[in-house]
Amino acid sequence: MNTEQTLWYTRAAQDFDHALPVGNGRIGGMVFGGAQKETIKLNEDSIYSGGMRDRINPRAYEGFTEIRQLLLEEKITEAEELAFQKMQGVTPNSRHYMPLGELTMHFGFTGKARNYVRSLDLSRAVASVRFTDDAGVQFCREVYVSHPAQLMVIHLTCDQPAKLEFSASIDGRDDYYDDNRPVEETTILYTGGTGSRDGIFFAAGMTVLVKGGTAETIGSAIQVKAADEALLLLSAETSFYQGDAYREKALERLHAVTDGVQDVSALAQQLESDHIEDYTALYDRVKFTLEDNSDGEADKLPTDERLARLRGSGEDSKECSGHIHDSKLAVLYYHYGRYLMISGSRPDSQPMNLQGIWNQDMWPAWGCRFTININTQMNYWGAESGNLSECHLPLFDLIERMRPHGRKTAQEMYHAKGFCCHHNTDIWGDCAPQDLWMPATIWPMGAAWLCLHIFEHYRFTQDRAFLREHFDALCEAAEFFTDYLFENKHGQLVTGPSTSPENTYLTQSGTKGSLCIGPSMDTQIITVLFQDVIAASEILGERQELAETLAGMLQKLPPITIGKYGQIMEWAEDYDEVEIGHRHISQLFALHPADLISPQKTPKLADAARATMIRRLIHGGGHTGWSRAWIMNMWARLHDAEMVYENLQKLLAYSTNPNLLDSHPPFQIDGNFGGAAGIAEALLQSHSGELHLLPALPEEWANGSISGLRARGGFEVDLEWKNGKLIFAEIRSLSGSPCVLRTEGVVSVLCADETPVNAQLRDGTVHFATKAGGVYRIKV
């Protein structure tokens, strides 16, 4: 097995946390891989629990003004009681994500599956099961979801004729579906809806083609007997995408590939070839390898045992387990992050929610919505650097769906222009407060943070047409704050009522509270948002008056402040946290993902950021997967390679399920993307207007290379290093932007033909002009 490209196991999955994900952005499956019984949990990314809800509390504005005043008077308890009377959604919950169903296959053999191997090949995006039965017959089952065909494909083969026998059926959803019956000789159509008069309706079609043997429908199942080879195909369509034609479209997807087929083997080969060509066009853009440091264990152990190995045995001390290494597992984890991105987010799909697209529960944890006080944003932290800009696009489609609802929310709740959203949204773009949870519900910053991704996408791609298309959304998010912000007693512009996401503070008098005025993260988000609008306005030559207004307001925002513990203050007052090791470290938004704190530009604040993280960690911080991943990225920004490595090891050892999916617990996918982004951040940073090569390279990754990483300014970068030092880099300029390079040691810059480039050394950085399409080689 390729230890950098393949997840593999010697047993079938015992539960969801062991099953392997496949997907094409829209359709997803979790493959369990049983020899005698195969289970695949099915998802389609638009299946939510109903239609759009109007949840805005009619007394919201009244409550908003009263609560702001109570907070200014430090009447925290009274303010929080009133918030859940007048500001919460009149229906607390927006719509939640739901499964499509469950595909079950029963196979007609008895005895033991010998030489069993279950695997997921990331280089091909194919899950497979291989084993031999008691009679010596070798069986192979391959599962993938084709983006070109928009079908799940299950290809079954064996090495002896007439030995394939199975039945296949769809069920699940706790029986919440409408019909499940044969509609053609070998085709089943499974249909239903998700409730409410404006709900989402779905249809899944399933058919089979066989070589040799027979195939027919028996009740709601497809049955195959004495076949040499079989090709099971599944389509899934919904009214969200197809309107009233969703049933017809589900069958049309099947007929598009099966009509007129004479050679099942040839069709199977063509479907797989088309799938791999489409997938590898994205996946193969980045190549990454590290020298093995596992003492050969990486080659011998299945993936779940490699994870367990990092924890050490029960007799090992923590210090001993810290000496257990597996650099190839870090590479596999990074590749897996990009695989999940391609499989879960495509330009014609929804953006990824808390579980990407993979969910087995009718009532999943936190509704499996788009949680936008960090989780949805984290899903896309690695999209641009990982050379998967196209996979970022569904997030911007969601923002556009949010805008009309966000305008209504801004106007009715706050009497403000622009648009806003609280800490969750759903497929419809619901922007009202979600849940009844004081540490999170009343936080009107969600749309603002999401919109920062607009300018981030531009910074990587330099795509002016994209920036122009989404400039109005960026401006509307900023316009909300021109009305919402107010002056505190110091003359500073602050938010409120708001929260520091999901955290609780303790006042000097012993009062616990979450609602507050002017939490640090709010100001940091607004700072970046205003800066983005101002920069975009200058690039596009539009909305100069708004840009001038925002520039003036920027001067009145509170500065980042250092508190009594030498930490970055989380609230406007230097409160203590009720839970010092809290999973959210919101006051360090300025360090990552923003660029308001850095060792080069703000060394004192960088020291305070370090103190903040140390204080969190020694009190138990980083205990969820996504939080540990965020911590990795922040240590990378502080150029602390040792802490990047330590936190990646802990992420893998203690917050990663056997299938390599992130564990909150329960499963949340954000940590996978945050962890993959952190690995890239250790190798290349470009947030400060410069390309910093190997800024936080762990000494355990002494020898390695990576190619195809993307950087802000429109660059693509290859790196190679030996003994912890850069030996070669190649920079491809995609837009002709000037390049500023930071790296250790003296380097020379050459064109592709080895002629020297006119480069200047300034303040420890190398500056040189580039041409669009130019290739520049950096040699030590």
Helices and strands as residue ranges (DSSP letters): E 6-9, E 20-23, E 27-31, E 37-44, H 60-72, H 76-86, E 101-107, E 114-121, E 126-132, E 138-146, E 151-158, E 164-171, G 173-175, E 179-184, E 187-193, E 201-211, E 214-218, E 221-227, E 229-238, H 239-242, G 243-245, H 246-258, H 264-283, E 287-290, H 297-300, H 303-310, H 318-321, H 327-344, G 365-368, E 370-371, H 375-379, H 389-414, E 424-425, H 446-461, H 464-484, E 486-487, E 493-494, E 505-506, E 512-513, H 520-540, H 544-554, E 576-577, G 586-590, H 603-618, H 625-637, H 641-654, H 670-683, E 684-685, E 691-693, G 699-701, E 704-711, E 715-722, E 725-733, E 739-742, E 748-751, E 760-762, E 765-768, E 775-779
